Amino acid sequence: MKPDTIYAVIDLETTGTSVKDGDRIIQIGCALVQNGQVIQTLSQLINPDRHVPFTIQKLTGITPKTLLTAPYFEEIGPTLAAMLEDTVIVAHNVNFDYPFLSAELERIGHAPLNNLAIDTVELAQVLLPTMGSFRLSDLTSHLNIEHDNPHQADSDAISTAKLFLKLTKRFQNLPSAVQQQLAHLGSALLRNTGDYLTQLVTPDRPLADNLVQVGPFVLRRQQALQQPLAKGSYPADEAQKRSRLRPQLKFRKTQAKMMDAVYQHAPSIDPLFIEAGTGLGKTLGYLVPYAYLASSSKKLVVTTATLVLQTQMIEQAIPQLNRIVGFDVPAVAIKSPRHYVDLYKLAMSLRQDEPNRLTRVLQMKLLVWLTLTATGDLDELHLTNYQAPLFNQIQHSGQIGTQTTNPFFEVDFYANLLKQVEAASIVITNHAFFSRHDLHDLPLGQKPYLVVDEAHRLADNATSAFSDQLNLGKLKHRLTQLRHAIDHQDSQDLKHVYQGNRVMTQRLVAMLTTAESIQTRIEGMQVYLYRRFFKQRKHVPANLEIVLNPETTQQLFKRFSQGLKQLSQWLPDLMHEANAVAVDFVAHRDQFLISDYATFQDLEAASTGLGRSLDQLTRLIAQEAELEAGVSRMLSLQMRHLDDVTSLAPHWQAISVSEDLQALLATYQAPVFTSATLMVNRSFDFVASQIGYQTLTDSETLRLRSPFHYRDQAQVFLAEDAPVIADMTDWQYADYLANTIEQLADNEAQTIILFNSLSVIAAVYSRLTQRPIASRKEILAQGVTGSAEKIAKRFAIGQQSLLLGAASFFEGIDYPDRLLQIVILTRLPFDAPDQPLVKARYQQLREQGLDPFVSDAIPRATMRLRQSFGRLIRTSHDRGVFIVLDPRLATTKFGRSMQKSLPNIKPKQLPTADIAELTADWLNLNPEEDDHA
């Protein structure tokens, strides 16, 4: 590739993915680029001389009729080949377009392509590291590239050419040090993409003022949080609030009432529960008063349900708050350390000799991201899967080290985060991190204020946080990893590295002895547990779980208590010795070969993993009394499969967390609990009791209704011909749902279908994909087409999508306006009563003289019903339809009671066919019929 090289940016539309299977090109687009300019374009329809699948017609807009007069590929192939001669081919997903076009040329007797080639997908993945999607349409939208006709080859080719030029400019704008590193690692990229980067490297490009180079990394200079010089006074009366809000937001009296309630509550030691209806603006309802109350010495801690909501708060709510109050409120978000990159570990990974291709591409992505990030939070990468081996190597452990042990000590992201926490007025976290008491180790000062947002989720999130496992298999793996690093009988293990160093050799031998002793102890525990509880079982499914009663739990602790305590002493000793080796490596790095670095990194990774196992072990020993009592904790043994003894491990789950939460809440002042759904049957008692408050006074509760006019914005339908689910087989039920969903959702509306079971989702999805609706709507299914996070993002950019989702879609997602118009609830959202934790909770309630169904199952299902409806109307302009396919909502006493939780709308019972017609009318999905009428 030379400066005057011509780049042929191509895009194909085809009948399918395989030339060998008879698929053909139906359109080709090509844009020739030279010296940074598009110099020529080509667009040509091609008659495939065969059927064009309907899905392709819908995707591209190309119909058989438009192809009738188009030339065959045999006619235009030679001309096309001549045009591409001596060019470098560029494509978005080059490993599809290039081999397909080459195979077509071979098919007509022409020589196959031998051009150099560049992939813009991988260029974008590296140079736009925080993008969540690398579809061409998403990239062009992000970069403001005009792209009028996606999936038309001519439009796609021109848009790809413009993308190619913008990505080239992005690379050239990077500091020289980063350019050189990317070029060095670029051999991992597809085809000749890395060679292209090498050609672009600009030597001696200076660093921008906001950047600094530390070791191999170019980083943003870290900025300290600054306290506002003057806050002024809280806007106490309505006129003042109107004045502050009006430039930004519409003034709402209910929001102002919430602000005053929170402000007046601040001196209290009692709780305040606020149900703030959707659209009221509850986040600012509590942030505005605390902007004036909180300081670095008297902080506000805000905890919310998910990492996504936490990020939204720091990126959207806090900047909006600053504009409203007129000063910058120092705020910081904090998560578990594993969410942040450890620069030392990343630097070590760069020195590995031959990592796999995926690792190299991720490293390139990270090098660019480090020039952008202020936090080092890996979640900024918006990946749908963080399970790549590289992330296990580079995740922060929370151990910052010292200047002696950590060459990146001064710029460590987690260390800087702790400094920001100390300086912040507002600290934003999530329920899991909050519940684990991890905040106790942070510089929060004494008795911070507390707001629990999405408070209805706190108890359930705390249940997960207080639940844990002693993963014996993973512990053994980490010990094996450590032993492998020390003694693998090759020239790169630590025994060879330290050959001749008597002191270090003795240390390594002692570590091996300790690791072997721990592994022997673990294997003995697993064999005993297998023989006692699992050996006699036959024909059982995978993922076995045996719940232990208190008497059996007590027997096991008597047998293993001493051994567990011995492990809790051996592991710190082993980690101490491993740390001493790491310190020696840092202090004498110049004395080691580059090939030694990977071995030391393996040792570091094993030591970090052993620290996590030690934390699990310590928690197990600390909760021995509760586990034996079986009141607030449940102990179980789990195995992946009967043949996999190494997977056998104890799990303990929290049954009730009220006492734990009360102990935690006692360290905060004036706790405020808020959500759009805190009440069941017009009472806060259910949620309050889960958190540990047995009675609430009127002064401790506040209900603020939503400003939305639900009767004018939403319709609620109940299918009166829906079957009784208990009377059907699984396959009959899946057939019914597929038929009904197609009848109700085969329209232009964005639709979410809510299920209680992932297995039912899979069964319904397989049926829907075989029906005509699949050719007209994109069908997304949790656990089938992607994770909940992935399909949620995909749905947000869809136009006629159908999403099949389970628990995570009942709340916490926000799709305003036409992004979501129909929600279908397939079944009332009760917990599965045969789940071990649910059974344990029900048993506990029975022992208290309570009816589990009345006191627990119905309230939980009622809240989820409210939450599922709450997905529908998110702004005052939204219009939507909520459909229930469970007849129990009308035929049972508890169902009729649950109906009352819906916001001032009485469900209409109608046949499914009528619901489909009324839905179309309500959402104006039949405009042509309306005009005709």
C-alpha positions, 0 to 999 in steps of 0.5 A, a space after each residue: 500500500 502506497 500513498 496514492 493507492 486506490 481503495 475499492 470499498 465494496 458492498 454486496 447484497 446477496 440471496 444468502 451466505 454461500 455461493 456453493 449452496 447456490 446463493 448469488 449477488 443481487 446488487 454490488 456497490 463500489 466506491 473508489 477512494 484515493 488520497 482521502 477522496 471518493 473519486 468514483 462510484 459504481 452501483 449495479 443490480 444483478 439478476 441472480 436467475 433464482 428466487 430471492 428470499 422474502 427476508 432478503 427482499 424485506 431487508 434490502 427493498 430489492 424485489 424480483 421485479 426490479 431484477 428482471 431487466 438487470 444483467 447477469 453476473 456473467 455479463 458484468 463480472 469481467 468489467 468488475 474484475 478489471 475495475 478492481 485490479 491493483 486496488 486494495 479492497 475495503 469492506 465492512 465485514 470483509 471476510 464475507 464480501 471478499 470471498 463471496 465476490 472471489 467465488 462468484 468470479 471463479 464460478 464464471 471462469 475468472 481468476 479469483 481475487 488476490 487483492 490486499 484487503 481491509 476490514 472496517 469492522 475491526 478498524 471501528 472496534 479498535 478506534 471506537 472502543 466505547 461503541 456498543 454496536 458495530 453495524 454499519 448503520 449504527 457507526 454512520 449514525 454515531 459519526 454523522 455520516 449520511 446513510 440514506 438506504 441501509 442494506 442497499 449496496 450502493 448506499 452501503 458502499 459509499 457510507 463504508 468509504 466515508 467511514 473508512 476515511 473517518 477511521 483513518 483520520 481517527 488513527 492519525 489523530 492518536 498520539 504517535 506512541 499509541 499509533 506505533 503500538 497499534 501497528 505493532 499489534 496489528 498483525 492480529 487484525 483480519 487480512 491486511 488491516 494491520 499493514 494499513 495501520 503501519 502505513 499510517 503511523 506518524 512519528 513524533 506526533 505530540 501529546 495533547 495537553 490533557 494526556 500523559 504517557 506512563 510506561 506503555 500507556 497514554 492516559 488522560 490526566 486525572 482531575 480532582 473533584 472540586 468543592 463548590 465555592 458557594 452553594 446558596 440556599 435551598 429553594 424553599 418556596 414554589 417561586 424559587 423552585 420554578 425559577 431553578 427548574 424552568 430553563 431545564 424542566 417543566 415544574 411539577 408540584 409533586 416533584 417539588 413536594 418530594 424535594 421539600 419532604 426529603 430536605 425536611 427529613 434530613 435531620 431525622 434518624 427515622 426512615 422515609 418511604 416515598 412512592 414517586 409515580 413514573 414521570 414525576 422526576 424522582 431522581 431530581 426529587 431527592 438530588 436537588 435538596 441533597 445538593 445543598 445538604 451534602 458535602 465532602 464531610 457529610 456525604 450522600 450515598 445513593 444506591 440503585 438497582 443496577 449498574 446501568 442505572 448507576 451509570 445513567 445517574 452519573 452521566 445524565 442526572 448529575 449534569 442536569 442537577 448541576 445546571 439546575 442548582 447553578 454549581 457543580 456538585 462533586 459526585 462519583 460512582 463506585 463499583 466493585 474493583 473488578 470493574 476497573 482495569 489494573 494498568 500493571 496487569 495490562 502492561 504485563 499482558 502486552 509482554 506475552 509472546 504469542 497471545 491469541 488473536 482475540 486477546 491482541 484485538 482487545 489489547 488494541 481496543 484498550 490502548 485507544 480507550 485509555 486515551 479517552 477514559 477518565 475512570 478506567 471502568 471497563 463497563 465503558 467498553 459496552 461489551 456484551 461479554 467480559 469472559 475473554 481470558 484477557 479480562 480475567 488477567 487485567 481486572 483490578 483486585 482492589 489491591 493498589 500496592 505501593 510505589 515499590 510494587 506497582 509501577 503505575 501506583 501514581 495513576 492507578 484508576 482505583 486509587 484515584 477513585 478512592 481519592 474522588 470518593 473522599 472529596 465527593 459530596 455524592 457517592 453513587 453505587 449499586 445495591 449489590 456493592 452496598 449490601 456487601 458492606 464494601 462501602 465500609 472500607 471507603 472514606 465516607 466519613 461518619 453517618 452519611 445520608 442515604 437514598 435507596 433508589 429502586 428500593 423495592 429491589 433492595 431486599 432481593 439484591 441483598 439476598 443475592 449479595 449475602 448469598 455466596 459459594 465456596 467454589 472448590 473447583 475454582 480454588 483447585 484451578 487457581 492452585 494448579 495455576 500457581 503450581 504451574 507457574 512455579 514448576 512446569 519443568 521448562 525454562 520459563 517456570 519460576 524455579 528455572 527463573 530463580 535457579 541459583 537464588 537459594 532464598 527464592 528457591 526455598 520460598 518457591 518450594 514452600 509454596 508448592 508444598 502448601 499448595 499441594 496440601 490445600 489441594 489434597 484437603 479440597 479433594 478429600 472434602 469433595 470425595 466425602 460429600 460426593 459419596 455421602 450425597 450424590 453417589 447413589 443418584 442415577 438419571 438426574 439432570 445437570 446442575 444438581 442441588 441438594 438443600 441441607 437441613 440444619 442437623 446435616 449442616 451441623 454434622 458437616 461443620 463438625 467434620 470439616 470445621 478444623 479443615 476449613 480453618 486450616 485452609 483459612 490460615 494456609 491461603 494467606 500464607 501462600 498469598 503472602 509468599 506469592 506477593 513477595 515474589 511479585 515484589 522481587 520481580 517489580 524491584 528487579 524487572 531489568 534482570 528478567 527476560 521478556 519471556 519471563 513476564 507471562 510467568 509472573 503474570 500467571 502467578 499474579 492472576 493465581 494470587 488474585 484468584 486465591 484472594 477471592 477464594 479466601 474471601 468466600 472461605 472467610 464468609 463461610 466460617 463467619 456464617 457458621 452459626 446462621 447456617 447451622 440454625 437454618 433461619 436466615 441462611 440456607 446451605 446447599 451442595 451443587 454439582 454441574 453433573 454427576 460425573 464432575 466431582 470437581 464442580 461439587 461446592 457448598 452454596 449458602 443463600 440468604 432466606 431473610 436479609 432484614 436483620 443484615 440490612 438493619 445493621 447496615 442501615 444503622 450506619 447511615 442518617 435519614 435513610 430515604 427509600 424511593 421507587 415508582 412501585 413501593 406499595 402493595 394494596 395501598 400499603 408500604 408494609 410489604 417492602 418495609 418489612 423486607 428491609 426490616 421495618 415492622 411498622 411505619 408511621 404516617 410521617 415516614 411515608 409519602 405517596 406521590 402520584 404519576 403526572 401521566 394521564 393513563 386513561 388517555 395514554 394506555 389500554 389494558 386488555 385481558 384475553 378472555 379466550 386465554 386457556 387455563 395453563 395448568 390444563 395444557 402440556 408444555 408443547 400445547 402452551 408454547 403453541 398457544 403463545 406462538 399463535 397468540 403472539 403472532 396474532 397480537 404483534 404482527 404489526 408495526 409496533 415495537 413489542 415486548 413479550 414478558 415470560 416467567 421462564 427462559 425455557 418457554 421463551 426458547 420454545 416460543 421463539 423456535 415456533 415464531 421463527 417458522 411463521 410469516 411474522 419472522 419475515 416481517 419483524 426482527 425477533 429477539 429472544 433472551 438466552 437465545 439470540 443474546 443476553 438480556 443486555 445485548 437484546 435490550 440494546 438491539 431492541 432500542 435501535 429497532 423499528 418493528 422488533 419483537 422481544 421475548 424477555 424474562 425477569 430482567 425486562 419487568 423493570 429497569 428498561 426505558 423505551 419512550 414513545 414509539 420505542 415500545 408500544 405493546 407489552 404482553 404479559 404471558 403469565 402472572 409473574 409468580 415465583 416458581 414455588 419449587 425453587 429451593 430459596 422460595 421453598 425455604 422462604 415459604 417454610 420460614 413464613 409457615 413457622 411464623 404462622 403466616 400463609 406464604 401465598 398471601 403474605 409473600 407470593 401475591 405481594 411479589 407478583 403484584 409488584 412485578 405486575 405493576 412494574 411490567 405495566 410501568 415499562 409501557 408509559 415513560 413520558 407524557 406523550 407515550 401511547 401504548 397497550 398492555 395485554 395479559 394472557 393469564 385468565 387468573 387475573 379475572 377468574 380468581 380473587 387474588 387476580 382481581 385484587 392484583 388488578 387494582 394495582 394498575 394505575 386507574 385503568 380497568 382491564 377490558 376482557 375481550 377475545 384475542 381477535 378483538 384485542 388485535 383490532 382495538 390495539 391497531 386502532 388505539 396505536 393508529 396502526 391502520 392509518 389507511 383504513 382511517 383515511 378511507 373511513 
